[in-house]
Amino acid sequence: MKGRRSHPFADRWNHNTHYLPLLASHIPPRVDSVLDVGCGDGTLRRAVGSVGRRVVGVDLDASVLPVDSSGVGYVVASAEDLPFADRTFGVVTMTMVLHHLEAERALAEAARVLVPGSVLLVLGYGRYGGWRDAPYEVRDVVTHRLVSRRMRLWDPPTAKAAPSGTWSEARATARDALPGCSYRRLAMWRYLVEWTKRC
Ligand SMILES: C[S@@+](CC[C@H](N)C(=O)[O-])C[C@H]1O[C@@H](n2cnc3c(N)ncnc32)[C@H](O)[C@@H]1O
């Protein structure tokens, strides 16, 4: 099927893997170190890895992490207390993890370990908060129906949690913690926050 083959995660598709190509496209090729916070089974880590690039995944739950033959790819740690020095990574990603934890602390930690001039990417979701969300809800349902029928659905073995706040609360949290960030609602119940560390 044409549409199915055209998505790199057509055989392991869900609303998160759908956006991995988008996230990967926001990582400049010159970036040689990436941290994925709340990495789960390491799908993003593998997707953005390349020759000469170190990608580290951090998760609190050791049981979801893949066996790491290199011994440096995965670290069991809390997103609110990252075991890395300031200004270590060229990009930090957080996909579907903010609603599991203390978001302000985790965002501050992610910002701390970023090299100035580099980018933090956050994929997340929110809860329906009223009529302002209605047009997005319609778009999300329609898009899901159109896209998902061409994909093989995949349910990863990682912990899941309901959104901790509404979409507008998620946006406010990001804007407070990451001044100047961009916040974009994506189809199929996701938002993307992008923030560049200035200094
Ligand atoms: C919904 S899963 C998302 C996994 C992966 N990022 C993805 O997009 O498939 C949330 C992950 O966050 C991890 N997590 C929850 N609280 C955490 C914390 N305080 N510090 C680090 N990881 C945490 C969970 O163990 C789980 O693997």
The ligand as an SDF file (V2000), in Angstrom:
LIG
                    3D

 27 29  0  0  0  0  0  0  0  0999 V2000
    4.6630    6.9830   27.6190 C   0  0  0  0  0  0  0  0  0  0  0  0
    6.2950    6.4190   27.9010 S   0  0  0  0  0  0  0  0  0  0  0  0
    7.1340    7.2150   26.5470 C   0  0  0  0  0  0  0  0  0  0  0  0
    8.3670    6.4790   26.1420 C   0  0  0  0  0  0  0  0  0  0  0  0
    9.0640    7.0260   24.8990 C   0  0  0  0  0  0  0  0  0  0  0  0
    9.5880    8.3500   25.1270 N   0  0  0  0  0  0  0  0  0  0  0  0
    8.1360    7.0200   23.7180 C   0  0  0  0  0  0  0  0  0  0  0  0
    7.7980    8.0670   23.2020 O   0  0  0  0  0  0  0  0  0  0  0  0
    7.7360    5.9170   23.3080 O   0  0  0  0  0  0  0  0  0  0  0  0
    6.8270    7.3830   29.2940 C   0  0  0  0  0  0  0  0  0  0  0  0
    8.2040    6.9760   29.7880 C   0  0  0  0  0  0  0  0  0  0  0  0
    8.6280    7.9050   30.7740 O   0  0  0  0  0  0  0  0  0  0  0  0
    9.3020    7.1930   31.7910 C   0  0  0  0  0  0  0  0  0  0  0  0
    9.3170    8.0010   33.0230 N   0  0  0  0  0  0  0  0  0  0  0  0
    8.2710    8.2590   33.8580 C   0  0  0  0  0  0  0  0  0  0  0  0
    8.6700    9.0610   34.8650 N   0  0  0  0  0  0  0  0  0  0  0  0
    9.9840    9.3050   34.6650 C   0  0  0  0  0  0  0  0  0  0  0  0
   10.9570   10.0780   35.3660 C   0  0  0  0  0  0  0  0  0  0  0  0
   10.6440   10.7480   36.4720 N   0  0  0  0  0  0  0  0  0  0  0  0
   12.2090   10.1240   34.8860 N   0  0  0  0  0  0  0  0  0  0  0  0
   12.5470    9.4420   33.7500 C   0  0  0  0  0  0  0  0  0  0  0  0
   11.6700    8.7010   33.0380 N   0  0  0  0  0  0  0  0  0  0  0  0
   10.3980    8.6400   33.4900 C   0  0  0  0  0  0  0  0  0  0  0  0
    8.5140    5.8950   31.9110 C   0  0  0  0  0  0  0  0  0  0  0  0
    9.2570    4.8690   32.5390 O   0  0  0  0  0  0  0  0  0  0  0  0
    8.2210    5.5970   30.4390 C   0  0  0  0  0  0  0  0  0  0  0  0
    9.2100    4.7950   29.8370 O   0  0  0  0  0  0  0  0  0  0  0  0
  1  2  1  0
  2  3  1  0
  2 10  1  0
  3  4  1  0
  4  5  1  0
  5  6  1  0
  5  7  1  0
  7  8  2  0
  7  9  1  0
 10 11  1  0
 11 12  1  0
 11 26  1  0
 12 13  1  0
 13 14  1  0
 13 24  1  0
 14 15  1  0
 14 23  1  0
 15 16  2  0
 16 17  1  0
 17 18  1  0
 17 23  2  0
 18 19  1  0
 18 20  2  0
 20 21  1  0
 21 22  2  0
 22 23  1  0
 24 25  1  0
 24 26  1  0
 26 27  1  0
M  CHG  2   2   1   9  -1
M  END
$$$$
